[in-house]
Amino acid sequence: MTLEELRNHIDVLDRQLVELLSERARAAETIGHLKAATALPVYEPVREKAIYANVRAANKGPLPDIELTHIYERIIDVMRALQRNELASERNAQAVALGQGTGAQTESDAPETETKQ
């Protein structure tokens, strides 16, 4: 294959990765809703260790296991943040529905802070 053909192939693979990551993110959002409904924590270290073990078991190279694990650590960080955002949105929506506002402070009710120079 030529350099251009290889780069085109990588572009196709990148688009497939984006699709798969988006699908994974949608699943993580759904899990976030379920966690909110059942009061489960976003961070579940046992589950994350199982994910890393599954990824390493499926790895046939050429990426070393440690590098693949680093990639998945970042993916999981992003998915965990997505779940936290979903949970925060749901809590805010529930607070608004109950007439409690969003919990955000306005200028008038924010604590005074001292400016250091």
Backbone as CSV, one residue per row, in Angstrom:
resi,resn,N_x,N_y,N_z,CA_x,CA_y,CA_z,C_x,C_y,C_z
1,MET,0.836,-1.191,0.000,0.000,0.000,0.000,0.875,1.248,0.000
2,THR,0.359,2.263,-0.619,1.072,3.536,-0.626,0.787,4.284,0.673
3,LEU,1.578,5.317,0.920,1.369,6.151,2.103,-0.044,6.737,2.108
4,GLU,-0.481,7.227,0.954,-1.824,7.813,0.864,-2.905,6.776,1.156
5,GLU,-2.740,5.578,0.629,-3.725,4.511,0.889,-3.750,4.144,2.374
6,LEU,-2.579,4.070,2.989,-2.518,3.763,4.421,-3.185,4.862,5.246
7,ARG,-2.944,6.101,4.872,-3.576,7.216,5.594,-5.080,7.218,5.401
8,ASN,-5.542,6.900,4.209,-6.988,6.795,3.973,-7.593,5.677,4.818
9,HIS,-6.870,4.583,4.923,-7.325,3.458,5.746,-7.418,3.878,7.219
10,ILE,-6.416,4.624,7.691,-6.446,5.124,9.067,-7.623,6.070,9.268
11,ASP,-7.919,6.898,8.266,-9.077,7.793,8.366,-10.377,7.010,8.521
12,VAL,-10.513,5.928,7.785,-11.699,5.066,7.897,-11.756,4.462,9.303
13,LEU,-10.632,3.961,9.778,-10.585,3.382,11.117,-10.927,4.414,12.187
14,ASP,-10.431,5.639,12.021,-10.745,6.704,12.976,-12.242,6.990,13.024
15,ARG,-12.884,7.010,11.870,-14.334,7.235,11.844,-15.069,6.095,12.546
16,GLN,-14.590,4.867,12.367,-15.191,3.722,13.056,-14.995,3.842,14.571
17,LEU,-13.802,4.269,14.981,-13.548,4.468,16.410,-14.488,5.524,16.996
18,VAL,-14.699,6.609,16.259,-15.604,7.659,16.726,-17.010,7.095,16.908
19,GLU,-17.467,6.314,15.952,-18.793,5.699,16.067,-18.875,4.797,17.298
20,LEU,-17.857,3.986,17.509,-17.849,3.069,18.654,-17.758,3.829,19.976
21,LEU,-16.942,4.866,20.022,-16.843,5.667,21.246,-18.152,6.392,21.539
22,SER,-18.828,6.854,20.498,-20.134,7.496,20.690,-21.153,6.488,21.214
23,GLU,-21.119,5.283,20.674,-22.021,4.237,21.151,-21.719,3.907,22.615
24,ARG,-20.433,3.845,22.958,-20.039,3.571,24.344,-20.504,4.706,25.252
25,ALA,-20.395,5.947,24.774,-20.827,7.102,25.561,-22.334,7.068,25.805
26,ARG,-23.095,6.681,24.794,-24.556,6.561,24.983,-24.880,5.500,26.027
27,ALA,-24.151,4.393,25.996,-24.353,3.346,27.005,-23.974,3.870,28.389
28,ALA,-22.884,4.636,28.476,-22.468,5.209,29.761,-23.513,6.191,30.288
29,GLU,-24.120,6.968,29.399,-25.187,7.882,29.816,-26.365,7.098,30.385
30,THR,-26.740,6.029,29.721,-27.846,5.193,30.203,-27.503,4.605,31.564
31,ILE,-26.272,4.145,31.711,-25.828,3.611,33.003,-25.888,4.716,34.057
32,GLY,-25.513,5.937,33.679,-25.597,7.062,34.608,-27.018,7.288,35.101
33,HIS,-27.996,7.172,34.199,-29.411,7.299,34.595,-29.796,6.193,35.574
34,LEU,-29.361,4.975,35.281,-29.669,3.850,36.177,-29.010,4.029,37.538
35,LYS,-27.770,4.513,37.530,-27.083,4.758,38.797,-27.810,5.830,39.604
36,ALA,-28.287,6.861,38.927,-29.024,7.918,39.621,-30.303,7.365,40.237
37,ALA,-30.982,6.505,39.495,-32.248,5.943,39.967,-32.056,4.985,41.133
38,THR,-30.870,4.384,41.215,-30.617,3.392,42.267,-29.589,3.859,43.287
39,ALA,-29.207,5.128,43.219,-28.260,5.742,44.155,-26.902,5.030,44.183
40,LEU,-26.474,4.539,43.039,-25.152,3.918,42.951,-24.112,4.984,42.643
41,PRO,-22.877,4.790,43.090,-21.830,5.781,42.803,-21.379,5.715,41.351
42,VAL,-20.885,6.828,40.841,-20.346,6.863,39.487,-19.050,6.048,39.438
43,TYR,-18.197,6.255,40.423,-16.902,5.569,40.444,-17.057,4.179,41.050
44,GLU,-16.765,3.170,40.253,-16.827,1.780,40.701,-15.505,1.099,40.338
45,PRO,-14.524,1.148,41.258,-13.189,0.623,40.946,-13.164,-0.857,40.580
46,VAL,-14.030,-1.662,41.157,-14.058,-3.090,40.816,-14.457,-3.276,39.361
47,ARG,-15.462,-2.522,38.914,-15.890,-2.602,37.513,-14.778,-2.125,36.574
48,GLU,-14.118,-1.051,36.954,-13.049,-0.533,36.106,-11.900,-1.541,35.984
49,LYS,-11.552,-2.201,37.076,-10.505,-3.240,37.013,-10.927,-4.371,36.082
50,ALA,-12.206,-4.719,36.107,-12.710,-5.776,35.218,-12.605,-5.336,33.751
51,ILE,-12.885,-4.071,33.486,-12.764,-3.554,32.111,-11.321,-3.670,31.640
52,TYR,-10.379,-3.234,32.477,-8.959,-3.311,32.097,-8.539,-4.757,31.855
53,ALA,-9.008,-5.672,32.692,-8.672,-7.089,32.506,-9.252,-7.615,31.195
54,ASN,-10.486,-7.232,30.873,-11.112,-7.653,29.613,-10.344,-7.122,28.409
55,VAL,-9.926,-5.868,28.493,-9.192,-5.244,27.392,-7.844,-5.944,27.196
56,ARG,-7.151,-6.191,28.294,-5.855,-6.869,28.179,-6.023,-8.287,27.629
57,ALA,-7.073,-8.966,28.030,-7.316,-10.330,27.547,-7.611,-10.343,26.046
58,ALA,-8.250,-9.296,25.555,-8.601,-9.226,24.128,-7.449,-8.705,23.272
59,ASN,-6.426,-8.161,23.896,-5.331,-7.528,23.159,-4.457,-8.569,22.462
60,LYS,-4.361,-8.419,21.160,-3.502,-9.294,20.354,-2.333,-8.502,19.755
61,GLY,-2.106,-7.280,20.270,-0.994,-6.465,19.801,-1.367,-5.688,18.557
62,PRO,-0.526,-4.847,18.088,0.845,-4.623,18.523,0.982,-3.686,19.724
63,LEU,-0.113,-3.090,20.213,-0.014,-2.224,21.389,0.308,-3.064,22.624
64,PRO,1.285,-2.641,23.413,1.536,-3.332,24.678,0.335,-3.146,25.608
65,ASP,0.099,-4.119,26.473,-1.033,-4.051,27.403,-1.058,-2.750,28.190
66,ILE,0.098,-2.300,28.648,0.134,-1.085,29.463,-0.333,0.128,28.675
67,GLU,0.027,0.209,27.409,-0.404,1.346,26.589,-1.901,1.286,26.317
68,LEU,-2.406,0.101,26.060,-3.840,-0.062,25.854,-4.609,0.289,27.135
69,THR,-4.054,-0.101,28.267,-4.670,0.237,29.548,-4.696,1.750,29.739
70,HIS,-3.612,2.438,29.378,-3.590,3.906,29.488,-4.676,4.537,28.622
71,ILE,-4.863,4.033,27.434,-5.915,4.543,26.551,-7.277,4.349,27.203
72,TYR,-7.498,3.170,27.759,-8.786,2.893,28.398,-8.979,3.681,29.684
73,GLU,-7.911,3.966,30.388,-8.036,4.817,31.574,-8.602,6.174,31.179
74,ARG,-8.123,6.708,30.091,-8.620,8.011,29.623,-10.065,7.907,29.144
75,ILE,-10.372,6.853,28.409,-11.756,6.655,27.950,-12.692,6.580,29.147
76,ILE,-12.304,5.817,30.155,-13.160,5.659,31.337,-13.271,6.978,32.095
77,ASP,-12.194,7.755,32.177,-12.271,9.078,32.816,-13.322,9.946,32.141
78,VAL,-13.314,9.942,30.816,-14.269,10.751,30.057,-15.692,10.231,30.271
79,MET,-15.871,8.923,30.253,-17.202,8.344,30.452,-17.714,8.613,31.868
80,ARG,-16.811,8.561,32.847,-17.194,8.848,34.230,-17.629,10.304,34.355
81,ALA,-16.912,11.217,33.702,-17.302,12.633,33.711,-18.664,12.824,33.057
82,LEU,-18.903,12.092,31.986,-20.197,12.149,31.311,-21.314,11.697,32.255
83,GLN,-21.063,10.623,32.995,-22.057,10.152,33.964,-22.271,11.172,35.070
84,ARG,-21.200,11.784,35.554,-21.346,12.802,36.600,-22.174,13.981,36.098
85,ASN,-21.940,14.385,34.864,-22.720,15.478,34.283,-24.187,15.092,34.165
86,GLU,-24.441,13.849,33.767,-25.826,13.364,33.666,-26.489,13.378,35.041
87,LEU,-25.764,12.901,36.049,-26.327,12.872,37.403,-26.598,14.282,37.909
88,ALA,-25.681,15.207,37.656,-25.875,16.595,38.089,-27.079,17.206,37.389
89,SER,-27.236,16.936,36.109,-28.382,17.458,35.365,-29.682,16.906,35.930
90,GLU,-29.681,15.606,36.227,-30.894,14.998,36.782,-31.213,15.570,38.161
91,ARG,-30.190,15.772,38.984,-30.435,16.351,40.318,-30.974,17.767,40.201
92,ASN,-30.400,18.546,39.283,-30.894,19.912,39.084,-32.337,19.903,38.594
93,ALA,-32.650,19.010,37.673,-34.024,18.919,37.165,-34.980,18.529,38.283
94,GLN,-34.561,17.607,39.144,-35.411,17.208,40.271,-35.595,18.358,41.253
95,ALA,-34.519,19.107,41.504,-34.611,20.240,42.417,-35.548,21.310,41.867
96,VAL,-35.452,21.573,40.572,-36.338,22.561,39.946,-37.776,22.076,40.024
97,ALA,-37.986,20.796,39.760,-39.344,20.242,39.813,-39.928,20.332,41.222
98,LEU,-39.060,20.251,42.219,-39.520,20.348,43.604,-39.530,21.793,44.105
99,GLY,-39.187,22.734,43.222,-39.195,24.141,43.589,-38.002,24.555,44.428
100,GLN,-36.917,23.797,44.349,-35.747,24.110,45.159,-34.679,24.835,44.378
101,GLY,-34.921,25.190,43.146,-33.917,25.869,42.335,-32.842,24.903,41.882
102,THR,-31.750,25.465,41.386,-30.682,24.630,40.839,-29.541,24.432,41.812
103,GLY,-29.574,25.157,42.934,-28.468,25.060,43.866,-27.337,25.999,43.503
104,ALA,-27.457,26.670,42.361,-26.419,27.620,41.963,-26.606,28.901,42.750
105,GLN,-25.497,29.502,43.139,-25.569,30.734,43.898,-25.654,31.912,42.953
106,THR,-26.431,32.895,43.371,-26.466,34.136,42.621,-25.489,35.093,43.276
107,GLU,-25.246,36.223,42.643,-24.324,37.200,43.199,-24.768,37.661,44.571
108,SER,-26.065,37.810,44.772,-26.577,38.349,46.025,-26.446,37.356,47.175
109,ASP,-26.445,36.037,46.905,-26.354,35.089,48.009,-25.007,34.358,48.054
110,ALA,-24.066,34.786,47.227,-22.744,34.191,47.245,-21.977,34.734,48.438
111,PRO,-21.163,33.893,49.085,-20.396,34.376,50.221,-19.371,35.418,49.772
112,GLU,-19.127,36.379,50.655,-18.148,37.400,50.313,-16.757,36.791,50.407
113,THR,-15.914,37.169,49.487,-14.524,36.697,49.524,-13.602,37.879,49.578
114,GLU,-12.499,37.672,50.246,-11.521,38.722,50.374,-10.544,38.623,49.222
115,THR,-10.244,39.737,48.584,-9.288,39.760,47.490,-7.911,40.020,48.042
116,LYS,-6.979,39.116,47.756,-5.601,39.287,48.203,-4.799,39.939,47.105
117,GLN,-3.964,40.877,47.500,-3.150,41.573,46.508,-1.696,41.318,46.725
